[in-house]
Amino acid sequence: MLEQFAQHLTCYLSQKEIDLLLASLDNKRYQGLLLNPARLSRQDLLNVFPSLVPHPIIDHAFIYDPNDIAPGKSYLFNAGAYYLQDLSAMLVAHLLPTGDNEIIADHCAAPGGKTVQTALKNTHSLIIANDVSGQRARTLASNIERFGFD
């Protein structure tokens, strides 16, 4: 299966890039945490989870090893102090070219990570977020409300 994947990638990547990508699959997997500064200060977050590493390019984002800490089990997660998200997913909202006073539509929004990250970045914009799946839309609504963006 991996050989078929590598063969498919030859249409898009050089052999060196394919080799690097396949080698990366053996690396340790890290996760992302997006701080809600309206609910918790950066310093208070780092006091609770001192092993967090600030993300090098994304504001309010941190990197953590899920084998070392479990921030999803903290009351702070349920209080909307932060959102847990895959690091690659964080790049989408970070790279989205938006500004304040815009209307932003997110039609595949569940579970809500990119929506809350976009809301943090665009505090004076209207974000219309929904999902085609009713269950996923309920999860989206719950996460947005927990984060304080309702």
N, C-alpha and C positions, 0 to 999 in steps of 0.2 A: 504494500500500500504506500509506504514512504517513497519507494522508487517511482511509482506512478505520479505521486505528487511532485517529486523532483523533476520528472520528465515534463509535466505540465508547466512548471515554472520556467522552463527554457524559452517559452514564448515571450516572457516578460523580463527575465533577469539574466545576468551573466552567470557563468558557472561559479565564479568567486562569490557573488551575492547569494546564490543558491546554497553553496557550502556554508557560508556564514549563517544563513537563516536556519538551516538544518542543525548546525552545531548549537545554535541558541536554544533549541528545543530541550536541550539537556541542562540548561542553566536553571538556577533557583528562580522560582516565581515570586515576584513581589506584588503587593496590592497598593491601591491608592486610597487616601482619605482626604476628603474635601471639607475644610473647616467652614462653619457658619459663624463668621465673626460677630454677628448680631446676638448670638447665644453664648459664645465662649471665646475668651481671648486666646491668642496664639500661645502666650506664656502659660496660661492655665492648662491648655491642652498638652503642652510639652511637660508640664509638671506631672500630669496623669500618665502620659506615655512618653517617657524620655528617649526611647529608642527611635521615635519618628524622625525621618530625614526630610527636610524641606525639599519639595520638588524644584529642580533647577530652573524651570521656566514658567510654571503655572502658579499664579497667585493663590494663596489659601490652600494649596495642595501639599500633601506629604506622602512619603513612601514608607511602607512598613513590610516586615516579614511576617506573614500570617502564622508561621511556626513559633514566633516569639511572643506575639501579643494577639489578643482577640477583641478588638475595639467594638465589634458588633454585639458583644455580650454586656457592654457597659450601659448604665442608665443614661449616659450622655448621648449615646446613639439614639435611643428612644425619645430623648428630649429634643432632638433636632440640632444638636451641637455640631454634628458632622455627618457626612454622607460617605459611605464606602463604595468605591467604584474601581473598575479595572483601569489600570494606568493608560492603556491605549484609548479607552473611551474618553478619558479626560482631555485628550488632545483634540477631539472633534470640536467641543465647545470653545476651547482655547483658541483654535485656529479659525473659528467662524468669524468672518469680517462683519461685525455688528458694532453699533454705537448706541448711545442713549437716544431716547425719543423715537424709537423705531417700533414697528409692529413685526413680531417674529412668530412664525408658525412652526410648530414641531408636531408633525402628524404621526410620528412613530415614537412617541415620547416615553413610553413605559420602559423601565420602572421609574425614571425621573432624574437620573444623575445629570445628564446633559442639560436638562431643563433648569435644574437648580443652579448648575454652574453658570449657565447663560444668564440667569436672573441675578446672580452675584456680580457678574461682569457688566450688566446693562440695567442699572438700578432704576432708570427712568423710562424703560421700554415696556410695552405690552407684549406679553408672551402668551400665545394661544397654544396650549399643549393638549393633545388627545392621543388615543390609541385605538386601533380598529377592534381590538379584543376588549370586551367588557370587563373581564377579570383583571387584565393588565391596566386598563384605565382606572379601576378602583385602587390598584396598587400605586399608580401614578399620583392619584389624588391624595392618597394617604401620605406618601413621601413628600409631596409639595406642602401639604398642611403641616406635617411634622417639622419641616424646615422653616416654616413661618411665611411661606409665600402662597397665601390663599386669596 
